[in-house]
Amino acid sequence: MLTPRTTRTRDIRPLDGLWRFALDGEVGERPWATRLPIDRLVPVPASYNDIFLAPEIRSHVGVVWYQRDVHVPATWGGQRIVLRFDSATHSGTAYVGDELVVQHHGGFTPFEVDITEHVMPGEVARVTIAIDNRLTSETIPPGVLVTGKDGRDQQLIRHDFFNYAGLARSVRLYTTPVDHIRDITVRTDVVDGLGAVHYEVDTSAGSEPAVELRDEDGRLVTSGHGTSGSLSVPDPKLWEPGNAYLYDLVVRLGEGGDEYTLPVGIRTVAVRGQQFLINDKPFYFTGFGKHEDSDIRGKGHDDTLLVHDFELMGWIGANSFRTSHYPYAEEWLEYADRRGIVVIDETAAVGLNINIAAGLVGGATQRTFSPEAMSDATRAAHAESIRELIQRDKNHPSVVMWCIANEPASSEEGAREYFEPLVELTRTLDPTRPVTFANQGAARFDNDRIVDLFDVVCLNRYFGWYEHTGDLAAAEGALEEELRGWAATHDKPIVMTEYGVDTLAGLHSAHPGPWSEEYQIDFLEMYHRVFDRVDAVVGEQIWNFADFQTTSGVFRVDGNKKGVFTRNRRPKSVARALRARWMAMVAALDERTPIPSDI
Ligand code: GCB
């Protein structure tokens, strides 16, 4: 699916701004057929939850309505007009005027619809969307709906981050010519120093496109013709971590026909033995699991925060992040492409484990993979979430690996039957990128049932926090034993995709115990000592980049505080220690980057 871009033949009208907003119970039978009251307006993009003070909005379970009017430019006559939502969390049903035009399930991927027949250039159109935040065993992520004794719907979720909802990403109208480019897929390769860009173009009327590859200065490198082909690039400038280079693939449908420009990075990714290779060179991941999360706007996309987060990642020496636990706004990947930051791209399949609490505190266990919990319907939704992720992100050079689930019950019976077809699907949709899942501590190297289906072992471990709390000596032993166990039993690279401790910014102690800034430093130092001793470890992504909001509960104090930065992006003490480690690693790999003088 192509991201909307203005080109010679395409125009965009952003629909971001203030929309009319109502809860389902506040409106009549057919809200799309009337004008919603204007006494409450909601900003787009933003999650609606934290903006208003009314508790019934913050913790609303069910449908809310967004509506606005849009002037369709008079100059758009004869064009194809598309309405596009970059996301609607977790499902959306959109109307133009009185007509239902599109429905979509899955809160973190885009959807769009041709509305040419529903609008008149030069006139005003009313756009309404119903957004439902409910999660069930048939959604990704899954959740459980219960009705409380007071008759209110309650949403139980199986992950700790707050269930923010609404239109958290941009909404746009855009145009294309009637005969248009529907999609472009590129795959790149480098053989004996010669770059290759293999392309496929899907066009609405089967027209044959002309294709040009241009360098960053706009100079023509090579060209081709037809709906698929390979362009050879002698002496290619590769897309490298920390040193991105992007060509432009310009696709045109005949003289004056539709035109689209796709940025392309030439690079290869492979797993060989216990190494992760980018451009045939061993790559070591440094960085974070993140969240789309900030004060007031919740998961609302914000370019200011995006650029600032990349600045902080650059400052600290991070070369990568994981889009834990859902696909982020596409702007994140576009910026990562430009900045040479490596991305592990994750679906929203978080919480496929109904026994995590029992694993930690004991208690009865039930079967996760069963008709009552994660069923065939869950898997169907999961398959769709993989399709949509790859469909959207397949062309981003920054994306080096698909992560199809976070912490599923991978040691439980039924896990293999559940996952095998999903891994196959991922590989069919994209044979070029490695595939992984983030493994949870209850599934160890000797009882995990699915890891051999995947290319890289990604581990989330909390020795020293949830286990061996406060006892870093015991934690160090347990961590090393586990890593060596994985390395000995599986000939695959290991990335630690989560390790971290809740840390209250400003809490200092001469006796470094849990929650203090000193403990966070000691904890990470201990993990890093162990990583440096185990060759199979090819990456460290700390949980989390920043503190983030969670559902209220006894395990969290105003959110998850495992951030290296606070929620408003101030560094905790550990940030400098990390910077020293990661900058030294960058400098060791790349003589162009000296170690900064202030560390
Ligand atoms: C995990 C989850 C992550 C949580 C984290 C924690 O294992 O993958 O979503 O936020 O632990 O802090 O408990």
Boltz pocket constraint, residues with backbone or C-beta under 6 A from the ligand:
constraints:
  - pocket:
      binder: B
      contacts: [[A, 159], [A, 160], [A, 161], [A, 325], [A, 406], [A, 407], [A, 460], [A, 498], [A, 543], [A, 560], [A, 562]]
      max_distance: 6.0
